[in-house]
Amino acid sequence: SRDAKDAKTAMIEVAEKMGVLGAIRDRRIDMTERVQFVDGHGAVVAELPLEEINDSADDIEIPREDLTNILYRQLGPSVELRFAESVTGLDADDRGVDILFASGVRDRYDVVIGADGMHSAVRRLVFGPEHQFLHHLGFYVALADLPDYIASGRNNPMYNFPGRMAGIAAYNDKALAVFMFRSSWIDHDYHDLDAQKRILAEAFAGHNEWRG
């Protein structure tokens, strides 16, 4: 859409003015990997043409961790960073915002921007519990690092069967295991890694015929 194009152009211009556009382009995901759908024995049954997945020259996709590191290295000494911290209290008036952190530290700011992800604590404090605003789309996605994976050529295999998909997404110098499955809403603590692993194992129980 026109609005999306204008937003993309603005973001590129901001990155250029910040002096980080070159580093971002260097770490962009190279979409020359070919997505191949395989059967339970690993045989290719279909693949997407490269022209269907390649981005245009002005499209930039970059892993969040790479973007975070680029911006972190660009910060000057006047910027204060707080690691292993989160916002637990927020009280705004017409002159600023008082913040209470999980550590018990209190501070005051002119402006607070909530950019803390899908389960934003800042958004919850301002607008209320997230379940009031969630619209579950009926599926879950899980990713895991594959540090020892060696790609065969530039092919990303995907094993798709009713209600589930498992595959490998390799890009740049990284590889990820990708899992997707359809499900109604699963009520769990998203901070609980063991619970996430258990849910994933149950979703794919009895379906170990393909190994990437």
SVG drawing of the C-alpha trace seen along z (x, -y; Angstrom):
<svg xmlns="http://www.w3.org/2000/svg" viewBox="-11 -20 42 62">
<polyline fill="none" stroke="black" stroke-width="0.4" points="0.0,0.0 1.0,-3.6 1.1,-4.1 3.4,-1.1 5.7,-2.3 5.9,-5.8 6.6,-4.3 9.4,-2.1 10.9,-5.1 10.8,-7.1 12.5,-4.3 15.3,-4.0 15.8,-7.7 16.0,-7.7 18.5,-4.8 20.6,-6.7 20.6,-9.9 21.6,-7.8 24.5,-6.5 23.5,-2.8 22.0,-2.1 25.2,-0.6 25.5,1.8 21.8,2.8 22.3,3.6 25.3,5.7 23.3,7.8 20.1,8.0 18.7,11.5 19.8,12.7 16.6,14.1 18.4,16.3 17.7,19.4 15.2,21.7 12.2,23.0 11.6,26.6 8.7,28.7 9.7,32.2 7.9,35.5 8.6,37.7 11.6,39.2 13.1,35.8 12.3,36.0 11.4,32.6 7.7,32.5 7.5,28.8 9.5,25.6 8.9,21.9 10.5,20.1 13.2,17.7 11.4,14.8 8.4,15.4 10.4,14.9 13.2,12.5 12.8,9.0 13.3,5.9 16.5,3.9 14.9,1.4 13.3,4.1 15.4,4.8 14.7,7.7 17.1,8.0 17.0,10.2 16.0,8.3 19.2,9.2 21.4,7.8 19.4,4.6 19.7,4.3 23.4,4.8 23.8,2.2 21.8,-0.4 23.6,0.4 27.1,-0.2 25.8,-3.5 24.8,-4.9 26.8,-7.7 28.1,-8.0 25.2,-10.2 22.7,-7.4 22.0,-5.5 21.1,-1.8 19.5,0.4 19.9,4.2 17.9,7.0 15.2,4.5 11.5,4.0 8.8,1.5 6.3,2.5 4.7,-0.9 3.8,-3.9 2.2,-7.2 1.9,-10.1 0.9,-13.7 1.0,-16.7 4.7,-17.3 6.2,-13.8 6.0,-10.1 7.1,-8.5 8.4,-5.0 8.9,-2.1 11.3,0.6 11.2,4.2 14.4,3.7 12.6,1.1 14.4,-1.9 12.2,-4.9 12.9,-7.5 11.1,-10.3 11.1,-10.8 9.6,-13.4 8.4,-10.7 8.0,-6.9 7.8,-4.8 6.5,-1.2 8.5,0.8 8.9,4.0 7.5,6.6 4.3,8.6 3.6,9.0 4.4,5.4 4.4,4.5 4.1,0.8 1.0,1.4 -0.5,3.5 0.1,0.8 -1.4,-1.9 -4.3,0.0 -5.0,3.0 -4.5,6.8 -3.5,8.0 -6.2,10.6 -8.7,7.7 -7.0,6.9 -5.7,10.3 -7.3,11.9 -6.0,15.4 -5.3,16.5 -5.5,20.2 -1.8,21.2 1.5,21.1 5.1,20.6 8.3,21.8 11.9,21.1 15.1,22.7 18.8,22.1 20.6,24.9 24.2,23.9 25.7,27.1 23.5,27.2 25.3,27.2 23.1,26.3 23.0,28.4 23.4,25.8 21.0,22.9 17.9,24.9 15.5,24.5 13.5,27.7 9.9,27.6 7.9,30.6 4.2,29.8 1.4,32.1 -2.2,31.4 -2.2,28.9 1.6,28.8 4.8,27.8 8.5,28.4 11.4,27.0 14.8,25.3 15.4,21.6 19.1,20.9 20.2,17.4 23.5,15.5 25.6,17.4 22.6,18.7 20.1,21.5 16.8,21.9 14.4,24.8 10.9,23.7 7.7,25.2 4.1,24.2 0.9,25.9 -2.8,25.0 -4.4,24.9 -7.1,23.1 -5.9,20.8 -3.4,22.4 -3.3,20.8 0.2,20.9 2.9,18.7 4.9,17.4 7.9,16.9 8.0,20.7 10.4,22.3 9.6,25.8 5.9,25.2 6.7,24.0 8.8,27.1 6.1,29.4 3.4,27.7 5.6,28.1 6.4,31.7 2.7,32.6 1.8,30.8 4.2,33.0 3.9,36.2 3.9,39.2 5.2,37.2 8.9,37.8 9.1,39.3 11.1,36.4 14.4,35.3 16.1,32.4"/>
</svg>
